[in-house]
Structure formats: structure tokens, C-alpha cells
Amino acid sequence: MLKKIMIGLGICSTVLFADIPLEQKIGQMLMVGFHGTSAKPDSQICQDIKRYNLGAVILFDYNPVDKSKPKNIANKAQVARLTKELQACSRDGKLLIAVDQEGGRVQRLKSKYGFYGKFPKATDVVKSGTTQMKHTYEKMAKELKSVGINYDLAPVVDLDINPKNHVIHGLGRSFGKDPKTVTKYASVFIDAMHRYGVLTSLKHFPGHGSSVGDTHKGFVDVTNLWKPVELEPYRLLNHKADTVMVAHVFNKKLDAKYPATLSRKTVDGLLRKKLGFNGVVITDDLQMGAISKKYGLKMTLQLAINAGDDILLFGNQLDPRKVVSTKKLVETVKALVKEGKVSKTRIDQSFQRIQKLKERL
């Protein structure tokens, strides 16, 4: 079937999807973290982007291997150079280059690297009022844009409904308890980012605000704490959101077997069919303890793709002993297709959604 996709820099061309090799479609579904403050043509990351048509990368400042050296972010000029080099490796100049930049404790562009670095956390931004909030987030978007970052893994739309929650409430990452309020402020954030051509991601579906545990460390069961009201921001923002990030929380009421990221009932059933979200779904880092302690790589990839996830995130950040290569990820998915455990149709769906997302850049 003929589909229009963007080839080259903004030149619209009609090509057969079938002409694109499977491994390049799989490559588009991957977001990987890598070590290095540059991406010269002979670097591993550049070669991976070229060979596998890698769709996305994620940048970190903290280096888990050598704390004395930066992982990807050393200073402003260096990040701007790095993103240019990364884009030069890509086929379409539309590589998604992501960071977690929310404000408060979660901001990768810190003042010690020459960035502003003092963006307030969500609970403080709310106190400043809508006009000041708009100014704050436009300043953030402008800074991201200035160094070539085109994808911010934010805003958080988790509801602040559990005072015992360390990861959301404890860090002041939520805009509030009321879904309408949260939606209003998340909209201000998204609009500010869009003004500077930066894509966004609502997180953490289907709601992390009621949880007690931290999915970085291990299994988090929210069955008895989670409330359906936590879905409201996703329903209200379903046409505005660029992407939605799915959390690794386990909720027996939604799926008695799998955590949200790996659950077809949650992603395809609830987010897509029930709440009407047709955009790109990205996973939280699939190397987090909630997943890696329970599932092997092959099973993780099989379940995530079949659940309806489009971008599979491997940050290579949490455990230096468990760095996974792009090659291994692509080969594993190819094997799953060959074995009939993942269909080519499912890969095509994600590929098309990702191309559509990139047209917004």
C-alpha cells in the first residue's frame, strides 16, 4: 500500500513502505542511551543511527560508569555540537533527541554545565500563576531548542493523590490533585514546547501518583491505591499530546498478569481504544528494575511491541553491566518476527505513527 512519508529534509515523497528494510523499521522504534559527548562518523552511535535508521536517542548528564566524566552533557556548546553530529548521522535529519527536563530535581541541563538549571518543580510553578508559568516553560523550551534537543520527556500528568509517594509527591513533580487543573497546566507546558518546535510526552500512564514504590528499583503494585480519576488527564489531552509514556506499574484491576508497559489490555485496550489516543506510545526505561528483574530481554521486547508500544526506551543508564547494543535489540526483534511472535503489521503500525510524529518537527 502506498503511503506518504517524509524522506530527506522536508521533501515529501511517496514510497512503498515495503521497500524499507525490516531492520530499519525496527530501528525507528528504538530510543537508546549511549556513552559519549560527541558523535563523530566513526563512533558507535553514529554507525548505529546510519545502519539501523535509529529513531531516537536519550541524553544524560550523570555517567554511571565514571562519575568524574559527563555521559553526554558537559556544556552548552558541546551539547549543541553533539546534537548536530547526531542529526548528520540520520537519514532524514529528524532523529528524536530526548531529555528528561521537567524542572526541580528532574532537569538534565544543569547550571554547572552553563545552562539556566534553576527551573522550578511543578508544585512551585503552580504557585507562580499561569502567566509566569508560560514564561518559565517558554524559557525552558527555548533553551532545549538552542542546543538541538527536540523531544522533552515531560510534562508529568500524574495526580498528587498520595502523600506517601516519594517519586511524584515527594519530588513535587505533579501539578496537583485535580485532573482539570493538571490538564490546564500540562497544556501550558505543551504549548510552550510547541512554540519552539519541541515534542513532548505525557507521563506516567496509567498513573504513578497513587503509588508508593519506585519502578526504578523493582516491582510496584498499585492495585489497591490506583483510582480511575488518574486517567482523566490522558482523556482530556488525547488530541493534544505528542506522545504518552507508559509506566511499569502493575495494576491487577487493569491486567492481572503484566505491568502497564507490557500490557496489551492497558496500552491497546485502555489508552488507545477507550481513551482514544492514536499517537506514539513510548515506554519508560525498559531496563528499570520493575521490568529487568522479572523479564528477559527477548520477552520484554515481545510483550512491549505486542502491547502496542511504539518507541522502546533503553537508556543504558541504570546498570553499567547491562548496557545493550542497538544491534542486539534489532536482531532480537527480527528473530521475534521470524518466529512469528511479533507481526510485521505491528512493526508497520509503529513505524507509521513515528513518521507522522516526526512530521511535526
VEXDREN-2710 file (C-alpha; in Angstrom, 1 decimal):
% VEXDREN-2710
k/r/px/py/pz
1/MET/0.0/0.0/0.0
2/LEU/1.3/3.4/-0.9
3/LYS/2.0/5.8/2.0
4/LYS/3.3/9.2/2.0
5/ILE/6.3/9.6/4.3
6/MET/8.9/12.3/4.7
7/ILE/12.2/11.5/3.1
8/GLY/15.1/13.8/3.3
9/LEU/14.8/17.2/4.8
10/GLY/11.2/18.1/4.5
11/ILE/10.8/16.7/1.0
12/CYS/7.5/14.8/0.7
13/SER/7.9/11.7/-1.4
14/THR/5.7/8.7/-2.0
15/VAL/7.4/5.4/-1.5
16/LEU/6.5/1.9/-0.8
17/PHE/6.7/1.1/2.9
18/ALA/7.6/-2.4/1.7
19/ASP/10.8/-1.0/0.3
20/ILE/12.1/-0.1/3.7
21/PRO/14.1/-3.0/5.2
22/LEU/12.6/-4.5/8.3
23/GLU/15.6/-3.7/10.4
24/GLN/15.3/0.0/9.6
25/LYS/11.6/0.0/10.6
26/ILE/12.7/-1.7/13.9
27/GLY/15.4/0.9/14.3
28/GLN/12.9/3.7/14.2
29/MET/11.1/2.1/17.2
30/LEU/14.2/2.3/19.4
31/MET/15.4/5.1/21.7
32/VAL/18.8/4.3/23.1
33/GLY/21.2/5.9/25.6
34/PHE/24.9/5.9/24.7
35/HIS/28.2/7.0/26.2
36/GLY/30.0/9.9/24.6
37/THR/30.0/13.7/24.4
38/SER/30.4/13.7/20.6
39/ALA/29.1/11.6/17.7
40/LYS/31.8/11.6/15.0
41/PRO/31.1/9.5/11.9
42/ASP/33.2/6.6/13.2
43/SER/31.5/6.5/16.6
44/GLN/29.3/3.5/17.5
45/ILE/26.2/5.6/18.0
46/CYS/26.6/7.3/14.6
47/GLN/27.1/3.9/12.9
48/ASP/24.0/2.6/14.6
49/ILE/21.9/5.6/13.5
50/LYS/23.1/5.1/9.9
51/ARG/22.9/1.3/9.7
52/TYR/19.7/0.7/11.6
53/ASN/17.9/4.0/10.9
54/LEU/17.7/4.5/14.7
55/GLY/14.7/6.6/15.6
56/ALA/15.7/8.2/18.8
57/VAL/18.4/8.8/21.4
58/ILE/18.3/10.0/25.0
59/LEU/20.9/12.2/26.6
60/PHE/22.0/12.1/30.3
61/ASP/24.4/14.2/32.3
62/TYR/25.3/11.7/35.0
63/ASN/27.8/9.0/34.0
64/PRO/27.1/5.7/35.8
65/VAL/30.4/4.2/34.6
66/ASP/32.8/7.1/35.5
67/LYS/31.3/9.7/37.9
68/SER/34.1/12.1/37.2
69/LYS/33.2/12.4/33.5
70/PRO/29.9/13.5/31.9
71/LYS/27.9/10.9/29.9
72/ASN/26.5/13.2/27.2
73/ILE/26.2/16.7/28.7
74/ALA/29.3/18.7/29.5
75/ASN/28.5/22.2/28.4
76/LYS/26.2/24.2/26.2
77/ALA/28.5/24.4/23.1
78/GLN/29.3/20.7/23.4
79/VAL/25.6/19.7/23.5
80/ALA/24.8/21.8/20.5
81/ARG/27.7/20.2/18.6
82/LEU/26.7/16.7/19.7
83/THR/23.1/17.1/18.5
84/LYS/24.3/18.5/15.1
85/GLU/26.6/15.5/14.8
86/LEU/23.8/13.1/15.7
87/GLN/21.4/14.6/13.2
88/ALA/24.1/14.4/10.5
89/CYS/24.2/10.7/11.0
90/SER/20.5/10.3/10.5
91/ARG/18.8/9.8/7.1
92/ASP/16.1/12.4/7.5
93/GLY/17.6/14.9/9.9
94/LYS/14.7/14.2/12.2
95/LEU/16.4/12.0/14.8
96/LEU/14.4/12.4/18.1
97/ILE/16.9/13.7/20.6
98/ALA/15.3/13.4/24.1
99/VAL/16.0/14.5/27.6
100/ASP/14.0/14.5/30.9
101/GLN/13.6/18.2/31.5
102/GLU/10.7/18.8/33.9
103/GLY/12.2/21.3/36.4
104/GLY/13.0/20.8/40.0
105/ARG/15.0/17.7/40.7
106/VAL/14.4/16.4/37.2
107/GLN/16.4/18.6/34.9
108/ARG/19.4/17.3/32.9
109/LEU/20.5/20.7/31.7
110/LYS/22.1/22.0/34.9
111/SER/23.7/25.3/35.8
112/LYS/27.0/23.7/36.4
113/TYR/27.2/23.0/32.7
114/GLY/26.4/26.6/31.8
115/PHE/22.6/26.1/31.4
116/TYR/20.0/28.0/33.4
117/GLY/19.3/24.9/35.5
118/LYS/17.0/26.6/38.0
119/PHE/13.6/25.8/36.5
120/PRO/11.2/25.2/39.4
121/LYS/9.4/22.0/40.2
122/ALA/5.7/21.6/39.2
123/THR/4.4/22.3/42.7
124/ASP/6.2/25.7/42.7
125/VAL/5.4/26.6/39.1
126/VAL/1.7/26.3/40.0
127/LYS/2.1/29.0/42.8
128/SER/3.5/31.4/40.3
129/GLY/0.3/31.7/38.2
130/THR/-0.4/30.9/34.5
131/THR/1.4/33.9/33.0
132/GLN/4.6/33.3/34.9
133/MET/4.3/29.6/34.2
134/LYS/4.0/30.3/30.4
135/HIS/7.2/32.4/30.7
136/THR/9.0/29.7/32.6
137/TYR/8.2/26.9/30.2
138/GLU/8.9/29.1/27.1
139/LYS/12.4/29.8/28.6
140/MET/12.9/26.1/29.1
141/ALA/11.7/25.3/25.5
142/LYS/14.0/28.0/24.1
143/GLU/17.0/26.5/25.9
144/LEU/16.2/23.0/24.7
145/LYS/15.8/24.2/21.1
146/SER/19.1/26.3/21.3
147/VAL/21.1/23.1/21.8
148/GLY/19.2/20.9/19.3
149/ILE/17.1/18.9/21.7
150/ASN/13.7/18.3/20.0
151/TYR/11.9/15.9/22.4
152/ASP/11.2/16.6/26.1
153/LEU/10.0/13.6/28.2
154/ALA/7.6/15.8/30.1
155/PRO/5.1/17.0/31.4
156/VAL/4.2/14.8/34.3
157/VAL/0.4/14.5/34.5
158/ASP/0.3/12.2/37.5
159/LEU/-2.2/13.3/40.1
160/ASP/-0.8/14.3/43.5
161/ILE/-3.1/12.0/45.4
162/ASN/-0.8/10.0/47.7
163/PRO/1.3/12.0/50.3
164/LYS/3.4/8.8/50.9
165/ASN/4.5/8.8/47.2
166/HIS/8.3/9.5/47.0
167/VAL/8.8/9.6/43.2
168/ILE/5.9/12.1/42.4
169/HIS/4.7/13.8/45.5
170/GLY/8.0/13.8/47.4
171/LEU/9.8/15.4/44.5
172/GLY/7.0/17.9/43.8
173/ARG/6.6/16.7/40.2
174/SER/2.8/17.0/40.0
175/PHE/0.7/20.0/39.1
176/GLY/-2.0/19.0/41.6
177/LYS/-4.7/16.6/42.7
178/ASP/-7.5/17.8/40.4
179/PRO/-7.3/16.3/36.8
180/LYS/-8.7/19.5/35.2
181/THR/-6.0/21.6/36.9
182/VAL/-3.3/19.2/35.9
183/THR/-4.6/19.2/32.3
184/LYS/-4.7/23.0/32.2
185/TYR/-1.1/23.4/33.4
186/ALA/0.2/20.5/31.2
187/SER/-1.4/22.3/28.3
188/VAL/0.6/25.4/29.1
189/PHE/3.8/23.3/29.1
190/ILE/3.0/21.6/25.8
191/ASP/2.1/24.9/24.1
192/ALA/5.4/26.5/25.3
193/MET/7.4/23.5/23.9
194/HIS/5.5/23.5/20.6
195/ARG/6.2/27.2/20.1
196/TYR/9.9/26.2/19.9
197/GLY/9.4/23.0/17.9
198/VAL/10.0/20.7/20.8
199/LEU/7.9/17.5/21.1
200/THR/6.5/16.3/24.5
201/SER/5.4/13.2/26.4
202/LEU/2.7/12.9/29.0
203/LYS/3.8/10.6/31.8
204/HIS/3.4/8.2/33.5
205/PHE/0.3/6.3/32.1
206/PRO/-2.0/4.9/33.6
207/GLY/-1.0/6.9/36.7
208/HIS/2.0/6.9/39.1
209/GLY/0.7/9.4/41.6
210/SER/-1.0/6.9/43.8
211/SER/2.0/4.5/44.1
212/VAL/4.3/4.1/47.0
213/GLY/7.2/2.2/45.4
214/ASP/9.8/3.3/42.8
215/THR/9.7/1.3/39.5
216/HIS/13.5/2.1/39.0
217/LYS/14.2/-0.3/41.8
218/GLY/11.6/-3.1/41.3
219/PHE/8.0/-4.3/41.1
220/VAL/5.4/-1.7/42.1
221/ASP/1.8/-2.8/42.6
222/VAL/-0.8/-0.1/42.7
223/THR/-3.8/-2.3/42.6
224/ASN/-5.3/-1.1/45.9
225/LEU/-4.2/2.5/45.6
226/TRP/-4.9/3.4/42.0
227/LYS/-8.0/5.4/41.1
228/PRO/-9.7/5.7/37.7
229/VAL/-9.6/9.5/38.0
230/GLU/-5.8/9.2/37.2
231/LEU/-6.8/8.5/33.6
232/GLU/-8.6/11.8/33.2
233/PRO/-5.6/14.0/32.0
234/TYR/-4.9/11.4/29.2
235/ARG/-8.5/11.5/28.1
236/LEU/-8.6/15.3/28.2
237/LEU/-5.3/15.7/26.4
238/ASN/-5.6/12.8/23.9
239/HIS/-5.6/15.0/20.8
240/LYS/-3.0/17.5/22.1
241/ALA/-0.4/15.1/23.4
242/ASP/2.5/14.3/21.0
243/THR/3.3/11.0/22.8
244/VAL/2.4/9.2/26.0
245/MET/4.9/7.4/28.2
246/VAL/3.7/4.2/29.9
247/ALA/4.9/3.4/33.4
248/HIS/5.9/0.0/34.7
249/VAL/3.3/0.0/37.5
250/PHE/1.3/-3.2/38.0
251/ASN/-2.4/-3.0/38.5
252/LYS/-4.4/-6.2/38.8
253/LYS/-7.7/-4.4/38.0
254/LEU/-6.3/-3.4/34.6
255/ASP/-4.2/-6.5/33.9
256/ALA/-3.8/-9.4/36.3
257/LYS/-0.6/-10.6/34.6
258/TYR/1.5/-7.8/33.2
259/PRO/2.7/-4.3/34.3
260/ALA/1.3/-1.4/32.2
261/THR/4.2/-1.1/29.8
262/LEU/3.9/-4.8/28.7
263/SER/0.2/-5.0/28.9
264/ARG/-1.9/-5.1/25.7
265/LYS/-5.1/-4.5/27.8
266/THR/-3.6/-1.3/29.2
267/VAL/-1.9/0.2/26.1
268/ASP/-4.0/-1.0/23.2
269/GLY/-7.2/-1.6/25.2
270/LEU/-7.4/1.3/27.6
271/LEU/-5.1/4.1/26.2
272/ARG/-5.9/3.6/22.5
273/LYS/-9.4/2.1/22.3
274/LYS/-11.1/3.5/25.4
275/LEU/-9.3/6.9/25.8
276/GLY/-8.9/7.4/22.0
277/PHE/-5.2/8.2/21.9
278/ASN/-3.8/7.5/18.4
279/GLY/-0.4/8.9/18.7
280/VAL/3.0/7.5/19.7
281/VAL/3.3/5.5/22.9
282/ILE/6.8/5.4/24.4
283/THR/7.8/3.0/27.2
284/ASP/9.5/4.1/30.4
285/ASP/13.1/2.8/30.5
286/LEU/12.8/-1.0/29.9
287/GLN/16.0/-1.5/31.9
288/MET/14.3/-0.4/35.1
289/GLY/14.1/-2.9/37.9
290/ALA/10.4/-3.4/37.6
291/ILE/11.0/-5.0/34.2
292/SER/14.5/-6.3/34.2
293/LYS/14.3/-8.2/37.4
294/LYS/11.3/-10.1/36.1
295/TYR/11.6/-10.5/32.3
296/GLY/14.5/-11.3/29.9
297/LEU/15.3/-9.0/27.0
298/LYS/13.5/-11.1/24.4
299/MET/10.3/-11.5/26.4
300/THR/10.4/-7.8/27.3
301/LEU/10.6/-6.8/23.6
302/GLN/7.9/-9.3/22.6
303/LEU/5.4/-8.1/25.2
304/ALA/6.1/-4.4/24.7
305/ILE/5.6/-4.5/20.9
306/ASN/2.5/-6.6/21.2
307/ALA/1.1/-4.4/23.9
308/GLY/1.1/-1.5/21.3
309/ASP/4.2/0.4/22.4
310/ASP/5.8/2.3/19.5
311/ILE/9.1/3.7/21.0
312/LEU/11.1/1.2/23.2
313/LEU/13.4/3.1/25.6
314/PHE/16.7/1.6/26.6
315/GLY/18.6/4.3/28.5
316/ASN/21.8/2.3/29.2
317/GLN/21.9/4.3/32.3
318/LEU/20.9/2.2/35.3
319/ASP/23.5/-0.6/35.4
320/PRO/26.9/-0.3/33.6
321/ARG/27.0/-4.1/33.5
322/LYS/23.8/-4.3/31.5
323/VAL/24.4/-2.0/28.5
324/VAL/22.5/-3.3/25.5
325/SER/23.6/-2.5/21.9
326/THR/21.3/-1.3/19.1
327/LYS/22.5/-4.3/17.1
328/LYS/21.3/-6.7/19.8
329/LEU/17.9/-5.0/20.1
330/VAL/17.3/-5.0/16.3
331/GLU/18.5/-8.6/15.9
332/THR/16.2/-9.8/18.8
333/VAL/13.1/-8.1/17.3
334/LYS/14.0/-9.6/13.9
335/ALA/14.2/-13.0/15.5
336/LEU/10.8/-12.5/17.1
337/VAL/9.3/-11.6/13.7
338/LYS/10.9/-14.6/12.1
339/GLU/9.5/-16.9/14.9
340/GLY/6.0/-15.4/14.4
341/LYS/5.9/-13.9/17.9
342/VAL/5.7/-10.3/16.6
343/SER/3.9/-9.5/13.3
344/LYS/5.3/-7.3/10.6
345/THR/2.0/-5.5/10.6
346/ARG/2.5/-4.5/14.2
347/ILE/6.0/-3.1/13.3
348/ASP/4.5/-1.2/10.4
349/GLN/1.9/0.4/12.7
350/SER/4.6/1.8/15.0
351/PHE/6.7/2.9/12.0
352/GLN/3.9/4.9/10.5
353/ARG/3.0/6.5/13.8
354/ILE/6.6/7.6/14.3
355/GLN/6.9/9.0/10.8
356/LYS/3.7/11.0/11.5
357/LEU/5.1/12.3/14.8
358/LYS/8.3/13.4/13.0
359/GLU/6.4/15.4/10.5
360/ARG/5.6/17.8/13.4
361/LEU/9.2/18.7/13.8
END
